[in-house]
Structure formats: structure tokens, C-alpha cells
Amino acid sequence: MAVIENSLRQRLDAGAPTIGTHFMLADPDVPEIIGDSGAFDYAEFVAEYSTFDMPLLSHLARAGQCGNLPLMIKLDQAGQAFWAQAALGAGFKAVLFTDIRTPDDVVSAHRSVRADAPGVDGHMGVKLRRPALSGYNASGYSADLESIVTVIMIEKNVAVEELDAILTVARDLKIDMTQWGPADFSFSRGEPELMGTEEIREIEETVIRKSIEYGVAPRIEIGAVEQAPRYLDLGVRHFCIGWDRFVMQSGLAALGRGLRTLVDDA
């Protein structure tokens, strides 16, 4: 069985920085276009904010392969285990688990995407989906599962309160990255206006510092290149920048408004 290559895993194992981008549009052309740009190490399908089904996941993963682009999926907390396994079966190479609140949530995330084998404590058996279409080659399938990149969201007030315990389990289970979520954190505090304030920046920096301390690499989402230097100074080396919907909206607005000005003034 030929394992679908996971170049994102290879970069992480080599200690290299990684750059991804988000897409919400449920169209296989999108990951292929992102891959063809040659600018990104992976793309994150933000399924939590989109609509999808199992066939679409396979189409997206195939399109990503056409552009030499491994895909990550971000899932809604309800049904994460089912859809994470479906995504891996389609050929996705990374999973971002949302709404982590306790160490047990980290254990559940780990189990949902790791092999049901001694010393692994996962729940995944051999499934004849895309990574194993050629047959029951258990060793090859196990290698494919080992290559999957796992990321956990730290986006709840209770998760920050339990941060040391969560990161201890994440380190022991070899979770690859943490992802700070300021919007949901503020929401969970009942203070949505916190996002973007100095107070929340201090909490964000604590999450980054603690993640590095426990050996779980922090990943940060940004909307512009100019936002990166602050995080580089904090030790962050993994970023996900931009969202297709917003890039399209701003690009179309610039084109339309620019031409509108010329036409109206003619």
C-alpha cells in the first residue's frame, strides 16, 4: 500500500516553520488553486463554518493532492470523532480539534485519529478508504495514521484555567500544536468585547509561552503579514494566514470600487 505523503508532517519533524491558509468554500477548485500557488505548506478546510458531506471530503483531498497540498480539517465539537475519521479516510492529513476544555478532551481527540494498537491507545481500525484502497496492509495503514498532524484549540476560559493539565496530556500524547482562539475565549467568558484588547493579549501570550514550555508548538491565525513579527518575537513558528471568503471579498471590493470611481467620474 502506498501511503499518501504528508509533507506537513515532514516539515514538523524537521523542525521547520509552517504556513497554512484557511478555506471555507466547499469547492475542490479552491485547494487546488491554493496548492498551485506554491506559497503554502497546507490548507485548512474550516468545516466548522461550512457545509460538506463525505464525498466532498474526498474531492477536496484529491484536489489538494493535485496541487501537492496536504489538507487539515477543523470540525465542530459535536461529532468530531466521526468526521475526523471520515476526513482521514478521504485523504486529509491533519485535524484541528475545537472546544478543548479538559485533559479528557485531549485524550478523546487523540483516540479518534490514532491506531487501535498496543501502546497507542487509539480507536482507529483499518478502514478501506483512500489511504488503504489497495487492501488490508495494516502496517502501511498504521504508518499513515502515525503521520497525521493533530492540533488542539485553546479557546475556552476553562481550558486556560486547566492549561497546565491540558498541555501535560498533550505533550504525553504527542499532540503537535495548540491553536489560540480569542473569539471563542471571549465568548466563553461572557465578554465578547475582550477580543482585540490588551487584557486578552496577555492571556494569548501565556498560552503561547506555556505551549512552548511543554513542547507543544503554538500555531497562530493572522489576517495580514504585518501581524506576524510580534508572534515571531514570542517564539511562534507556525501560522495560518487569511480566509478565502475574506480574500475574495476584499479583492472584489477593491476591483469594483476602483472601477466604479473611474466610471462615475468619466
NUMI-808814 format. One record per atom (N, C-alpha, C): residue in three letters; x, y, z. Coordinates in steps of 0.001 Angstrom, whole numbers, padded with zeros to 6 digits, always signed. Layout:
ALAXYZ...
***
This chain:
MET+000840-001203+000000MET+000000+000000+000000MET+000865+001238+000000ALA+000602+002162-000898ALA+001339+003416-000952ALA+000667+004419-000011VAL+001410+004876+000983VAL+000881+005861+001927VAL+000836+007215+001249ILE-000266+007937+001434ILE-000357+009294+000898ILE+000634+010172+001655GLU+001556+010772+000943GLU+002623+011544+001574GLU+002058+012709+002378ASN+002656+012937+003542ASN+002247+014053+004394ASN+003437+015000+004548SER+003563+015940+003629SER+004697+016869+003671SER+004612+017809+004865LEU+003404+018025+005409LEU+003277+018838+006625LEU+003959+018132+007786ARG+003732+016832+007925ARG+004404+016057+008960ARG+005922+016118+008793GLN+006371+016024+007558GLN+007806+016047+007296GLN+008428+017370+007737ARG+007725+018469+007478ARG+008257+019766+007892ARG+008296+019882+009418LEU+007245+019421+010077LEU+007225+019477+011532LEU+008342+018627+012132ASP+008524+017426+011600ASP+009559+016537+012116ASP+010959+017102+011880ALA+011101+017905+010840ALA+012390+018517+010525ALA+012631+019802+011318GLY+011634+020210+012117GLY+011770+021438+012887GLY+011617+022698+012067ALA+011002+022584+010899ALA+010836+023735+010007ALA+009554+024492+010348PRO+009507+025799+010078PRO+008260+026557+010267PRO+007228+026136+009231THR+005951+026380+009530THR+004892+026029+008587THR+003948+027201+008379ILE+003428+027286+007157ILE+002473+028330+006793ILE+001277+027685+006110GLY+000096+027956+006637GLY-001136+027467+006031GLY-002069+028619+005733THR-003175+028304+005079THR-004238+029270+004864THR-005571+028554+005011HIS-006625+029325+005316HIS-007946+028742+005535HIS-008791+028816+004262PHE-009679+027827+004101PHE-010723+027974+003082PHE-012029+027424+003615MET-013099+028154+003304MET-014443+027782+003731MET-015326+027354+002563LEU-014971+027771+001352LEU-015790+027473+000184LEU-015696+025979-000132ALA-016832+025337-000252ALA-016891+023889-000456ALA-016760+023553-001938ASP-015605+023866-002504ASP-015355+023670-003927ASP-013942+023122-004087PRO-013761+021952-004712PRO-012424+021375-004864PRO-011447+022268-005623ASP-011957+023212-006428ASP-011038+024121-007115ASP-010215+024937-006126VAL-010775+025203-004944VAL-010099+026095-004000VAL-008788+025506-003497PRO-008767+024273-002934PRO-007476+023740-002511PRO-006495+023537-003658GLU-007002+023241-004848GLU-006097+023088-005988GLU-005453+024428-006343ILE-006233+025492-006297ILE-005692+026830-006572ILE-004660+027205-005509ILE-004985+026943-004246ILE-004043+027253-003163ILE-002745+026480-003366GLY-002869+025190-003683GLY-001677+024376-003907GLY-000859+024865-005090ASP-001536+025243-006169ASP-000830+025708-007359ASP-000068+027005-007116SER-000458+027752-006072SER+000276+028988-005765SER+001698+028692-005303GLY+001902+027499-004733GLY+003217+027132-004243GLY+003655+027893-003010ALA+002720+028621-002371ALA+003074+029518-001272ALA+002817+028926+000107PHE+002112+027782+000170PHE+001661+027276+001466PHE+002072+025823+001678ASP+002284+025483+002939ASP+002631+024112+003308ASP+001394+023232+003443TYR+000242+023839+003673TYR-001015+023111+003805TYR-002157+024114+003748ALA-003375+023611+003624ALA-004566+024455+003709ALA-005537+023824+004693GLU-006209+024680+005447GLU-007165+024221+006458GLU-008592+024437+005958PHE-009307+023325+005760PHE-010724+023415+005421PHE-011489+023660+006710VAL-012079+024843+006823VAL-012757+025233+008057VAL-014182+024674+008005ALA-014271+023363+008137ALA-015553+022673+008000ALA-016556+023124+009052GLU-016058+023569+010194GLU-016944+024052+011258GLU-017816+025206+010775TYR-017353+025941+009785TYR-018072+027108+009281TYR-018665+026880+007898SER-018623+025655+007408SER-019020+025393+006031SER-020066+024287+005977THR-020397+023866+004767THR-021283+022722+004554THR-020516+021676+003767PHE-020708+020396+004121PHE-019940+019347+003453PHE-020589+018004+003703ASP-020157+017020+002911ASP-020553+015639+003142ASP-019333+014760+002866MET-019483+013454+003005MET-018333+012575+002861MET-017752+012576+001449PRO-018565+012525+000381PRO-017968+012595-000958PRO-017175+013878-001187LEU-017677+015005-000673LEU-016953+016257-000856LEU-015567+016193-000215LEU-015467+015578+000967LEU-014162+015475+001615LEU-013153+014763+000714SER-013595+013714+000037SER-012693+013004-000880SER-012310+013885-002059HIS-013266+014631-002593HIS-012964+015521-003725HIS-011975+016610-003312LEU-012159+017159-002112LEU-011237+018197-001632LEU-009832+017625-001458ALA-009739+016443-000850ALA-008424+015853-000613ALA-007724+015514-001925ARG-008458+014980-002888ARG-007865+014686-004197ARG-007375+015968-004872ALA-008178+017020-004782ALA-007781+018294-005386ALA-006529+018839-004710GLY-006445+018696-003388GLY-005240+019122-002692GLY-004026+018356-003179GLN-004170+017055-003379GLN-003064+016260-003893GLN-002631+016727-005274CYS-003584+017151-006098CYS-003240+017669-007427CYS-002308+018874-007313GLY-002482+019642-006259GLY-001639+020814-006040GLY-000531+020572-005041ASN-000238+019284-004719ASN+000800+018931-003734ASN+000567+019655-002409LEU-000684+019662-001983LEU-001079+020418-000796LEU-001799+019520+000203PRO-001180+019157+001324PRO-001912+018414+002354PRO-002988+019286+002982LEU-004077+018658+003405LEU-005194+019404+003962LEU-005406+019065+005439MET-005775+020101+006181MET-006207+019985+007571MET-007705+020241+007591ILE-008415+019640+008544ILE-009835+019927+008707ILE-010095+020414+010118LYS-010902+021469+010226LYS-011356+021979+011516LYS-012831+021620+011650LEU-013169+020929+012748LEU-014501+020366+012896LEU-015259+020980+014057ASP-016571+020986+013940ASP-017424+021343+015061ASP-017281+020285+016146GLN-017411+020695+017412GLN-017162+019769+018516GLN-018115+018573+018528ALA-019354+018748+018080ALA-020310+017637+018046ALA-019974+016740+016853GLY-019705+015479+017128GLY-019405+014545+016045GLY-017977+014611+015544GLN-017065+015193+016344GLN-015684+015337+015866GLN-015034+013993+015549ALA-015254+012988+016357ALA-014606+011695+016129ALA-015044+011099+014789PHE-016350+011120+014522PHE-016855+010552+013266PHE-016283+011288+012069TRP-016357+012631+012091TRP-015930+013389+010923TRP-014418+013454+010785ALA-013696+013365+011897ALA-012236+013285+011805ALA-011835+012000+011090GLN-012473+010872+011469GLN-012158+009613+010813GLN-012574+009633+009343ALA-013697+010260+009046ALA-014130+010371+007652ALA-013132+011203+006843ALA-012634+012281+007430ALA-011674+013132+006728ALA-010362+012403+006474LEU-009870+011669+007473LEU-008645+010914+007270LEU-008849+009842+006205GLY-010036+009223+006195GLY-010343+008238+005177GLY-010392+008835+003783ALA-010716+010128+003715ALA-010767+010811+002422ALA-009386+011228+001942GLY-008431+011294+002867GLY-007080+011688+002486GLY-006578+012959+003141PHE-007331+013531+004075PHE-006833+014671+004844PHE-005664+014209+005702LYS-004735+015122+005964LYS-003516+014749+006665LYS-003356+015421+008027ALA-004338+016187+008459ALA-004250+016872+009752ALA-005652+017190+010238VAL-005797+017244+011570VAL-007096+017554+012182VAL-006888+018600+013271LEU-007735+019630+013238LEU-007783+020651+014292LEU-009029+020389+015128PHE-008815+020018+016386PHE-009917+019711+017290PHE-010310+020968+018060THR-011594+021303+017999THR-012090+022539+018605THR-012608+022302+020022ASP-012788+023410+020745ASP-013514+023422+022018ASP-012930+022480+023074ILE-011610+022378+023115ILE-010966+021602+024176ILE-011214+022310+025503ARG-011695+021557+026477ARG-011975+022124+027800ARG-011190+021455+028916THR-010913+020163+028757THR-010292+019384+029827THR-009228+018457+029241PRO-008359+017889+030093PRO-007415+016873+029610PRO-008111+015685+028956ASP-009297+015325+029463ASP-010028+014206+028860ASP-010406+014495+027408ASP-010673+015763+027085ASP-010979+016127+025697ASP-009786+015863+024791VAL-008587+016097+025304VAL-007373+015829+024534VAL-007235+014328+024290VAL-007505+013538+025317VAL-007446+012082+025187VAL-008446+011607+024128SER-009645+012142+024173SER-010679+011747+023198SER-010263+012112+021778ALA-009689+013291+021598ALA-009224+013705+020278ALA-008144+012756+019775HIS-007196+012466+020634HIS-006095+011563+020272HIS-006633+010194+019854ARG-007538+009647+020652ARG-008056+008312+020368ARG-008777+008246+019033SER-009431+009316+018652SER-010262+009288+017444SER-009454+009183+016168VAL-008154+009518+016205VAL-007365+009515+014969VAL-006116+008641+015052ARG-005942+007911+016143ARG-004767+007055+016283ARG-005158+005580+016237ALA-004173+004747+015916ALA-004421+003325+015687ALA-004835+002606+016969ASP-005749+001677+016818ASP-006148+000782+017907ASP-005090-000309+017992ALA-003976+000040+018660ALA-002826-000860+018720ALA-002162-000741+020087PRO-001444-001782+020529PRO-000775-001730+021839PRO+000156-000528+021952GLY+000068+000179+023086GLY+000932+001314+023331GLY+000491+002599+022669VAL-000580+002542+021873VAL-001062+003736+021169VAL-002325+004280+021810ASP-003205+003368+022228ASP-004461+003729+022885ASP-005378+004533+021980GLY-005368+004180+020680GLY-006283+004816+019751GLY-007495+003940+019499HIS-008442+004478+018728HIS-009664+003746+018414HIS-009821+003469+016925MET-008810+003786+016123MET-008917+003615+014677MET-008481+002213+014267GLY-009388+001489+013607GLY-009031+000231+012973GLY-008715+000473+011509VAL-008448-000600+010781VAL-008138-000482+009354VAL-009439-000243+008589LYS-009460+000816+007808LYS-010650+001160+007027LYS-010254+001228+005551LEU-011003+000546+004705LEU-010677+000515+003279LEU-011187+001776+002591ARG-010625+002891+003022ARG-010885+004166+002367ARG-009643+004558+001581ARG-009498+005798+001206ARG-008435+006169+000264ARG-007025+005790+000721PRO-006656+005916+001999PRO-005302+005516+002377PRO-005065+004001+002337ALA-006105+003214+002130ALA-005940+001757+002134ALA-006775+001094+001041LEU-006892+001739-000103LEU-007738+001198-001161LEU-007178-000101-001740SER-005856-000284-001645SER-005255-001452-002280SER-005396-002725-001448GLY-005902-002603-000212GLY-006119-003813+000565GLY-005752-003661+002026TYR-005855-004775+002734TYR-005618-004797+004178TYR-004126-004879+004487ASN-003403-003812+004216ASN-001994-003724+004585ASN-001927-002941+005893ALA-002011-003671+007008ALA-002136-002999+008302ALA-000920-002166+008657SER+000283-002624+008294SER+001484-001865+008643SER+001526-000537+007889GLY+001138-000563+006610GLY+001108+000676+005833GLY+000057+001634+006350TYR-001097+001072+006731TYR-002174+001909+007256TYR-001767+002525+008592SER-001064+001760+009419SER-000590+002274+010692SER+000391+003426+010478ALA+001269+003297+009495ALA+002225+004358+009194ALA+001503+005626+008741ASP+000428+005438+007977ASP-000344+006596+007527ASP-000959+007321+008724LEU-001529+006562+009673LEU-002130+007178+010852LEU-001076+007901+011695GLU+000112+007331+011789GLU+001172+007957+012572GLU+001596+009297+011991SER+001381+009468+010694SER+001798+010715+010043SER+000803+011851+010241ILE-000391+011545+010740ILE-001429+012568+010872ILE-001017+013625+011891VAL-001176+014884+011511VAL-000853+016015+012389VAL-002098+016367+013207THR-001927+016510+014521THR-003051+016825+015401THR-002827+018163+016093VAL-003876+018959+016117VAL-003835+020302+016702VAL-005050+020453+017610ILE-004870+021124+018747ILE-005993+021346+019663ILE-006206+022838+019872MET-007471+023241+019877MET-007827+024640+020126MET-007841+024919+021627ILE-007148+025975+022025ILE-007273+026518+023379ILE-008091+027793+023235GLU-009402+027666+023466GLU-010303+028768+023140GLU-011429+028933+024163LYS-011300+028256+025293LYS-012311+028359+026332LYS-011668+028861+027620ASN-012424+029623+028394ASN-011913+030123+029662ASN-011488+028976+030573VAL-012280+027901+030607VAL-011964+026768+031461VAL-010693+026073+030989ALA-010427+026094+029674ALA-009205+025477+029150ALA-007968+026248+029602VAL-008060+027576+029637VAL-006937+028374+030125VAL-006716+028102+031614GLU-007800+027955+032350GLU-007680+027641+033773GLU-007050+026265+033993GLU-007254+025345+033047GLU-006722+023975+033137GLU-005505+023792+032234LEU-004855+024888+031858LEU-003857+024849+030793LEU-002705+023891+031084ASP-002157+023921+032286ASP-001027+023047+032593ASP-001414+021572+032473ALA-002583+021221+032986ALA-003031+019829+032916ALA-003285+019411+031466ILE-003883+020304+030684ILE-004162+020007+029271ILE-002858+019826+028502LEU-001903+020717+028724LEU-000638+020635+027994LEU+000205+019446+028437THR+000077+019035+029675THR+000781+017833+030131THR+000307+016621+029339VAL-001011+016472+029214VAL-001565+015355+028447VAL-001219+015497+026966ALA-001307+016721+026424ALA-000976+016950+025013ALA+000470+016563+024724ARG+001367+016926+025608ARG+002775+016559+025441ARG+002952+015044+025480ASP+002327+014398+026454ASP+002491+012951+026603ASP+001906+012180+025423LEU+000842+012705+024822LEU+000203+012049+023683LEU+000768+012519+022343LYS+001769+013379+022395LYS+002448+013880+021194LYS+001506+014644+020274ILE+000617+015436+020881ILE-000168+016389+020091ILE+000815+017381+019482ASP+000618+017726+018223ASP+001626+018520+017515ASP+001589+020012+017831MET+000378+020589+017900MET+000283+022033+018054MET-000932+022434+018876THR-000839+023607+019470THR-002001+024281+020042THR-002394+025425+019114GLN-003656+025814+019181GLN-004161+026955+018420GLN-004987+027833+019351TRP-004555+029053+019537TRP-005271+030012+020369TRP-006509+030509+019645GLY-007638+030630+020381GLY-008883+031106+019792GLY-009466+032257+020596PRO-009119+033503+020278PRO-009566+034637+021078PRO-011066+034903+021025ALA-011702+034627+019887ALA-013133+034917+019759ALA-013953+034038+020696ASP-013714+032717+020621ASP-014457+031810+021484ASP-014081+031981+022948PHE-012809+032322+023205PHE-012407+032556+024589PHE-013221+033705+025177SER-013300+034807+024451SER-014066+035954+024930SER-015532+035595+025105PHE-016061+034837+024140PHE-017460+034414+024179PHE-017726+033560+025410SER-016790+032640+025714SER-016981+031733+026845SER-016890+032462+028181ARG-016277+033626+028178ARG-016196+034440+029397ARG-017427+035324+029559GLY-018290+035333+028540GLY-019428+036243+028562GLY-019017+037678+028311GLU-017829+037853+027702GLU-017294+039182+027437GLU-016769+039245+026000PRO-017653+039186+025015PRO-017195+039155+023622PRO-016362+040365+023217GLU-016500+041459+023959GLU-015740+042665+023629GLU-014264+042536+023995LEU-013878+041468+024702LEU-012476+041267+025093LEU-011558+041083+023893MET-012068+040475+022828MET-011233+040190+021669MET-010591+041477+021154GLY-009284+041452+021011GLY-008567+042609+020497GLY-008076+043572+021563THR-008361+043283+022838THR-007932+044175+023916THR-006560+043752+024450GLU-005941+044632+025234GLU-004659+044311+025853GLU-004794+043161+026841GLU-005932+043086+027528GLU-006134+042010+028501GLU-006053+040647+027850ILE-006682+040498+026702ILE-006688+039189+026062ILE-005337+038882+025437ARG-004580+039905+025049ARG-003236+039680+024518ARG-002338+039042+025575GLU-002522+039442+026818GLU-001725+038846+027897GLU-002060+037362+028066ILE-003339+037014+027946ILE-003750+035612+028061ILE-003211+034822+026870GLU-003297+035406+025700GLU-002757+034773+024498GLU-001266+034480+024663GLU-000526+035433+025189GLU+000914+035247+025370GLU+001210+034161+026401THR+000347+034025+027392THR+000505+032943+028363THR+000326+031591+027686VAL-000685+031472+026823VAL-000925+030218+026094VAL+000274+029889+025211ILE+000814+030885+024528ILE+001976+030673+023660ILE+003187+030232+024490ARG+003449+030956+025565ARG+004613+030652+026401ARG+004512+029263+027011LYS+003338+028935+027541LYS+003133+027632+028164LYS+003237+026497+027136SER+002706+026707+025954SER+002783+025686+024905SER+004242+025371+024584ILE+005029+026423+024422ILE+006458+026229+024140ILE+007138+025512+025304GLU+006786+025899+026517GLU+007363+025288+027720GLU+007111+023788+027768TYR+005908+023363+027341TYR+005552+021946+027375TYR+005941+021201+026097GLY+006546+021888+025156GLY+006988+021241+023930GLY+005884+020960+022936VAL+004775+021701+023031VAL+003677+021591+022064VAL+003657+022902+021284ALA+004030+022855+020030ALA+004257+024073+019257ALA+002986+024909+019142PRO+003040+026211+019445PRO+001870+027066+019246PRO+001732+027475+017782ARG+000503+027442+017283ARG+000181+027950+015956ARG-000740+029139+016137ILE-000553+030166+015316ILE-001350+031386+015432ILE-002007+031704+014093GLU-003280+032120+014166GLU-004001+032586+012984GLU-003855+034097+012872ILE-003491+034575+011685ILE-003382+036005+011436ILE-004076+036336+010125GLY-004416+037619+009982GLY-005093+038057+008764GLY-004201+038842+007828ALA-003000+039239+008298ALA-002098+040044+007479ALA-000659+039731+007856VAL+000232+039827+006897VAL+001654+039546+007124VAL+002207+040441+008216GLU+001728+041687+008264GLU+002250+042650+009228GLU+002005+042246+010682GLN+001103+041304+010900GLN+000823+040840+012268GLN+001827+039797+012756ALA+002616+039249+011864ALA+003489+038122+012221ALA+004666+038481+013123PRO+005356+039626+012946PRO+006573+039871+013745PRO+006381+039767+015247ARG+005260+040265+015770ARG+005017+040160+017216ARG+005072+038711+017670TYR+004460+037828+016891TYR+004421+036423+017268TYR+005776+035740+017079LEU+006496+036136+016054LEU+007846+035596+015870LEU+008717+035929+017074ASP+008553+037142+017591ASP+009307+037549+018773ASP+008939+036719+020007LEU+007695+036179+020026LEU+007247+035344+021139LEU+007643+033876+020973GLY+008251+033551+019840GLY+008703+032188+019608GLY+007805+031362+018721VAL+006761+031960+018148VAL+005843+031235+017265VAL+006507+031026+015902ARG+006379+029809+015363ARG+006942+029498+014051ARG+005914+028868+013111HIS+004682+028795+013575HIS+003640+028149+012763HIS+002445+029088+012658PHE+002048+029385+011416PHE+000992+030360+011168PHE-000027+029816+010174CYS-001267+030293+010323CYS-002288+030091+009300CYS-002842+031472+008981ILE-002682+031915+007738ILE-002980+033291+007378ILE-004065+033364+006314GLY-005053+034222+006532GLY-006065+034502+005519GLY-007178+033472+005437TRP-008344+033941+004966TRP-009525+033109+004742TRP-010023+033392+003334ASP-010321+032364+002564ASP-010691+032561+001157ASP-011849+033532+000991ARG-012839+033424+001845ARG-014027+034280+001725ARG-013671+035755+001884PHE-012797+036038+002847PHE-012426+037430+003098PHE-011461+037955+002038VAL-010551+037082+001557VAL-009643+037482+000479VAL-010445+037806-000776MET-011430+036958-001084MET-012270+037208-002256MET-013082+038491-002086GLN-013658+038660-000897GLN-014478+039848-000649GLN-013669+041132-000784SER-012474+041166-000173SER-011658+042384-000235SER-011137+042617-001639GLY-010763+041534-002340GLY-010273+041687-003710GLY-011352+042198-004649LEU-012553+041624-004543LEU-013653+042078-005396LEU-014057+043511-005068ALA-014064+043840-003764ALA-014421+045203-003373ALA-013435+046214-003944ALA-012141+045875-003912ALA-011131+046792-004451ALA-011307+046979-005954LEU-011568+045887-006661LEU-011772+045987-008111LEU-013021+046806-008431GLY-014128+046451-007770GLY-015391+047127-008066GLY-015368+048600-007717ARG-014839+048933-006536ARG-014810+050328-006117ARG-013862+051145-006975GLY-012728+050515-007346GLY-011781+051227-008194GLY-012380+051562-009545LEU-013030+050582-010161LEU-013636+050835-011462LEU-014839+051758-011337ARG-015606+051638-010254ARG-016768+052493-010039ARG-016354+053961-009994THR-015239+054223-009316THR-014747+055607-009229THR-014423+056164-010609LEU-013763+055346-011427LEU-013412+055805-012776LEU-014657+056032-013630VAL-015591+055081-013563VAL-016810+055184-014384VAL-017667+056375-013963ASP-017832+056550-012653ASP-018690+057639-012185ASP-018075+059015-012458ASP-016744+059078-012521ASP-016082+060369-012756ASP-015863+060648-014234ALA-016186+059664-015106ALA-015928+059857-016546ALA-016910+060852-017159
***
